[in-house]
Amino acid sequence: MTPAVRVPEELSARVPVEQRGPGLDRDAVRMLVSRGAEVAHHTFTELPRLLRAGDLLVVNTSATLAAAVDGWSGHARVVVHFSTRGDDGRWAVELREPDGRGTTRPRAGGPAGTEVCLPGGVRLVLEEPLSGRSERLWWARVAGPGVVGLLREHGRPIRYAYTERDQPLSAYQTIFALPSADGAGSAEMPSAARPFTGRVVAELLSRGVWFAPVTLHTGVASTEAHEPPYPECFAVPEASARLINAAKAGGGRVVAVGTTAVRAVESAAGADGVVRPRAGWTGLVVTPERGVRVVDGLLTGLHEPEASHLLMLEAVAGRVAVERGYEAALQGRYLWHEFGDVHLVLR
């Protein structure tokens, strides 16, 4: 596996690119492009010229939730990060401590029975850890008014200490985000799609590049531990399955926009490489040993490399491409995290 990478603090993108200077839009980020051991430096607006007619981009339509809410556990202030809603009505949550700077720091999870009082008369009780591997995330039973209304009235986007200040929820929505009828969404932004603007999408379409929307509601990031990804709710609709299969049959490349899109489309692919409509929960972890059946490339943000993220990149692009890409990103002073630059890896 690629060695651990330490990202200098000054390379963290502290604000969205459009706030860094006059006249900038979301597409004004840099884009590192990897093809095997070859690395090239581009801007995101060059993406339409790097793809070709018949290629297809798989995009995640999950909307970002205002998933962080202030609360009290006994006499202690806490911040609840709402991660995932279960089929039984419970929510997977992470409790964190305010750090006095507008963000949070890790907090010991549990124990079972811990009660948290939230605004609007909402109360949640921790019942059991989400996994036997860690007590960071807990299933919690929620009493009182619904969580969707709570997040709408009192929530804010999850923010980490490397960012400079709170941003409106709109800063965390991608151009592909569609509100869900039941209020479901992602705890954190599917950030690889953030640089897309209307003009980039229009140019891609004019050049014969296709789009296939899928949905995967992602939970909170594992920022403190190299935890494997938890099961997440996803859907690959029939129309998108047909588009992906047609692109493959016609010799086009299927490029996933973000690791969430990889997980969704690979969860719907059979051993024969054919994508079929599918919806539900996926626990798939894409590794080099498992490989990818559909995806030929990946557009991803630059993030602190967790084990599962590195394994997925290696499955798509190979170890050499991943190692060279991380080296080039650091040497080239690319900006990291959800408001940073992006990396396009092609097989």
Buried (B, 14 or more C-beta within 10 A) or exposed (E): EBEEBEBEEEBBBBEBBBEBEEEEBBBBBBBBBBBEEEBEBBEBBBBBEBBEEBBBBBBBBBBBBBBBBBBEBEEEEBBBBBBBBBEEEBBBBBBBBBEEEEBBBEBEBBEEEBBBBBEEEBBBBBBEBBBEEBBBBBBBEBEBBEBBBBBEEBBBBBBBEBBEEEBEBEBBBBBBBEEBEEBBBBBBBBBBBBBBBEEBBEBBEEBEBBBBBBBBBBBBBBBEEEBBBBBBBBBBBEEBBBBBBBBBEEEBBBBBBBBBBBBBBBBBBEEEEBBEEBBEBBEBBBBBEEEBBBBBBBBBBBBBBBBBBBBBBBBBBBEBBBBBBBEBBBEEEBBBBBBBBBBBBBB
